[in-house]
Amino acid sequence: MRQTCRKMGCMARRNSAGDRLRISREKLGMSLRDVHRASNQVARQLRNRSFAVPSSRLHFYETHKVTPSVYRLYTLAKVYRRKLTELLTWYGIPVR
């Protein structure tokens, strides 16, 4: 589907929040498991397992229109070296 969408220029699909997560991960050369490991470190540092992002759940975020919890958005922003407010806007969450 992604390959076809790229060839056909499907703007809506290419600009989805999930695609932006995937693109950010791939630009850093990280696999789903790499992100999972990094998220476990964040969760340990913050002493809260809610910050961990399992690789299966990340794949789900990248391929479905599902909004991660604020804990996991925080972790993904940290791992991907992005501002949390940027990720929030990807999901249509207003930031003041």
Backbone bond lengths (Angstrom), bond angles and torsions (degrees), N, CA, C in turn:
res aa  C-N    CA-C-N  psi(-1)  N-CA   C-N-CA  omega(-1)  CA-C   N-CA-C  phi
1 M - - - 1.452 - - 1.520 111.12 -
2 R 1.342 117.37 -45.98 1.458 119.18 -179.37 1.523 111.07 -61.92
3 Q 1.333 115.99 -43.03 1.458 119.92 -179.37 1.520 110.33 -60.04
4 T 1.324 116.80 -47.22 1.460 121.67 178.66 1.517 110.31 -61.61
5 C 1.309 116.26 -42.52 1.458 121.10 -178.70 1.528 110.12 -63.17
6 R 1.307 117.60 -39.98 1.470 120.69 178.81 1.520 110.50 -63.40
7 K 1.329 115.71 -43.58 1.456 119.97 -179.22 1.520 111.35 -65.64
8 M 1.329 116.11 -37.31 1.454 120.64 -176.94 1.527 112.25 -87.88
9 G 1.345 117.03 -12.06 1.451 120.30 178.81 1.516 113.86 73.78
10 C 1.315 117.68 44.66 1.472 121.74 -179.91 1.525 108.51 -74.59
11 M 1.307 117.24 99.51 1.456 121.64 -175.88 1.529 112.38 -65.65
12 A 1.313 118.53 -41.53 1.456 120.56 -176.55 1.526 110.61 -61.83
13 R 1.302 117.84 -44.37 1.456 121.87 -178.55 1.523 110.33 -68.38
14 R 1.303 117.27 -42.29 1.451 121.18 -175.86 1.526 111.71 -67.21
15 N 1.313 117.78 -28.34 1.451 121.10 -176.45 1.523 113.42 -98.69
16 S 1.313 118.26 11.97 1.459 119.42 -179.23 1.532 109.91 -69.21
17 A 1.316 114.84 158.20 1.466 120.02 179.09 1.528 110.48 -59.72
18 G 1.334 116.41 -40.21 1.462 120.19 179.31 1.520 112.35 -61.65
19 D 1.320 116.11 -41.23 1.461 119.47 177.43 1.520 111.08 -65.29
20 R 1.310 116.67 -37.82 1.468 120.14 178.65 1.528 110.82 -64.87
21 L 1.333 116.29 -37.85 1.464 119.10 175.27 1.525 110.17 -62.89
22 R 1.325 116.24 -47.85 1.467 120.43 -178.95 1.527 111.32 -60.98
23 I 1.320 116.49 -45.10 1.465 120.81 -179.60 1.530 110.35 -62.27
24 S 1.325 117.06 -42.34 1.471 120.79 178.44 1.519 110.56 -61.29
25 R 1.325 116.43 -44.03 1.469 121.13 179.37 1.522 110.92 -63.07
26 E 1.326 116.16 -46.24 1.462 120.21 -178.02 1.531 112.06 -66.80
27 K 1.324 117.67 -35.18 1.469 120.18 177.50 1.521 111.67 -62.40
28 L 1.318 116.04 -30.26 1.471 120.50 177.82 1.528 111.77 -86.14
29 G 1.336 116.11 -2.84 1.465 120.32 -179.90 1.521 112.98 70.54
30 M 1.313 116.38 28.57 1.459 120.75 -177.00 1.530 111.40 -100.83
31 S 1.309 115.23 143.34 1.458 120.96 172.76 1.528 108.45 -90.21
32 L 1.318 116.40 171.47 1.464 120.30 175.62 1.525 110.35 -58.68
33 R 1.315 116.31 -39.99 1.474 120.93 179.75 1.521 111.62 -67.88
34 D 1.332 116.88 -36.56 1.467 119.92 176.90 1.528 110.77 -59.99
35 V 1.324 115.75 -43.20 1.464 120.39 179.36 1.526 109.32 -65.42
36 H 1.308 117.04 -40.74 1.464 120.78 178.13 1.530 110.37 -58.83
37 R 1.323 116.90 -47.19 1.469 120.95 179.35 1.529 111.03 -60.92
38 A 1.321 116.03 -45.92 1.467 120.19 179.63 1.529 110.81 -63.18
39 S 1.327 116.76 -38.39 1.464 120.09 179.65 1.530 110.88 -67.39
40 N 1.312 116.91 -33.55 1.466 119.84 176.09 1.521 111.04 -63.89
41 Q 1.327 116.62 -36.51 1.470 119.98 176.97 1.521 110.60 -64.76
42 V 1.330 116.59 -43.01 1.467 120.60 177.56 1.526 109.40 -60.93
43 A 1.321 116.87 -46.10 1.468 121.49 -179.44 1.526 111.15 -60.68
44 R 1.331 117.06 -40.72 1.466 120.83 177.86 1.525 110.91 -65.19
45 Q 1.340 116.29 -44.86 1.472 119.80 -179.84 1.528 111.14 -60.65
46 L 1.313 116.77 -38.42 1.463 121.27 -177.40 1.529 112.86 -91.30
47 R 1.332 115.19 -2.30 1.471 122.49 179.51 1.531 112.27 53.57
48 N 1.338 113.88 45.49 1.462 119.24 -179.56 1.526 108.82 -152.54
49 R 1.327 117.07 113.09 1.460 122.06 -177.71 1.528 112.88 -65.94
50 S 1.311 118.02 -14.90 1.468 121.07 179.19 1.526 111.97 -62.97
51 F 1.333 117.43 -19.83 1.459 121.54 -179.42 1.531 112.85 -83.38
52 A 1.332 117.87 -11.76 1.468 121.56 -179.47 1.530 110.13 -73.94
53 V 1.334 115.43 142.13 1.466 121.64 179.57 1.532 108.26 -122.21
54 P 1.326 117.60 102.11 1.465 119.80 177.12 1.535 110.44 -62.21
55 S 1.319 116.58 147.02 1.469 120.22 -177.52 1.525 111.58 -60.47
56 S 1.327 117.52 -35.98 1.471 119.77 179.18 1.528 110.74 -65.57
57 R 1.312 117.24 -37.64 1.460 121.56 179.47 1.530 109.76 -70.31
58 L 1.323 117.78 -39.65 1.467 120.77 177.42 1.524 110.08 -61.52
59 H 1.323 116.82 -43.31 1.464 120.46 177.36 1.530 109.75 -58.56
60 F 1.314 116.46 -41.33 1.459 121.72 178.75 1.531 110.25 -62.89
61 Y 1.331 118.04 -42.90 1.469 121.79 178.13 1.528 110.76 -62.11
62 E 1.322 115.87 -37.71 1.466 120.17 -177.47 1.528 112.72 -74.27
63 T 1.315 117.60 -26.50 1.465 119.77 -172.71 1.526 114.84 -111.47
64 H 1.313 117.91 -7.59 1.467 121.81 179.80 1.522 109.40 -129.14
65 K 1.289 115.76 161.49 1.467 120.16 178.96 1.525 109.35 -86.36
66 V 1.313 115.32 72.30 1.452 121.93 -178.74 1.532 107.62 -124.42
67 T 1.316 116.26 134.38 1.463 120.92 179.79 1.522 109.63 -93.24
68 P 1.332 116.93 124.38 1.470 119.87 176.87 1.528 110.85 -66.30
69 S 1.323 115.73 159.45 1.465 120.09 175.17 1.525 108.86 -64.81
70 V 1.313 115.70 162.67 1.466 119.90 179.17 1.528 110.66 -61.84
71 Y 1.326 117.47 -32.98 1.459 121.22 177.11 1.530 110.76 -61.48
72 R 1.321 114.68 -46.98 1.464 119.08 -177.96 1.518 111.84 -73.72
73 L 1.323 118.15 -32.44 1.467 119.76 174.09 1.525 110.15 -63.00
74 Y 1.326 116.39 -40.60 1.464 120.57 177.21 1.531 110.11 -59.45
75 T 1.316 116.19 -47.67 1.466 121.08 179.95 1.519 111.36 -61.23
76 L 1.326 117.19 -46.13 1.460 120.33 -178.89 1.528 110.82 -63.53
77 A 1.314 116.97 -38.80 1.464 120.06 177.26 1.530 110.04 -62.01
78 K 1.312 116.42 -44.28 1.465 120.85 -179.77 1.532 111.26 -64.91
79 V 1.326 116.63 -46.79 1.467 121.21 -178.01 1.534 110.85 -66.13
80 Y 1.331 116.66 -39.48 1.463 120.96 -177.73 1.525 113.34 -87.41
81 R 1.344 116.03 2.09 1.475 121.47 178.27 1.529 111.62 58.93
82 R 1.323 114.74 45.55 1.462 122.49 178.28 1.520 108.59 -120.92
83 K 1.304 116.00 164.42 1.462 119.75 174.30 1.525 108.49 -81.23
84 L 1.320 115.20 141.82 1.465 119.74 178.66 1.523 110.36 -58.54
85 T 1.318 117.33 -37.68 1.466 120.34 -179.65 1.525 111.58 -61.91
86 E 1.315 117.27 -32.34 1.464 120.39 177.76 1.526 110.52 -65.01
87 L 1.330 116.95 -47.45 1.459 119.99 179.14 1.523 111.12 -63.95
88 L 1.324 116.99 -38.47 1.460 119.82 177.88 1.521 110.97 -59.08
89 T 1.329 117.21 -42.27 1.469 120.03 -179.73 1.520 111.38 -67.45
90 W 1.326 118.77 -30.57 1.458 121.15 176.52 1.528 110.73 -58.33
91 Y 1.330 115.36 -33.48 1.463 121.16 -177.92 1.527 112.64 -96.19
92 G 1.332 116.75 9.22 1.448 120.74 176.65 1.523 113.94 75.54
93 I 1.328 115.85 20.42 1.461 120.42 178.92 1.529 107.68 -90.27
94 P 1.326 118.29 118.35 1.455 120.13 -177.13 1.536 112.61 -66.13
95 V 1.305 114.94 140.26 1.452 122.01 179.43 1.519 107.60 -121.93
96 R 1.316 116.43 128.62 1.464 119.46 179.09 1.484 111.21 -98.78
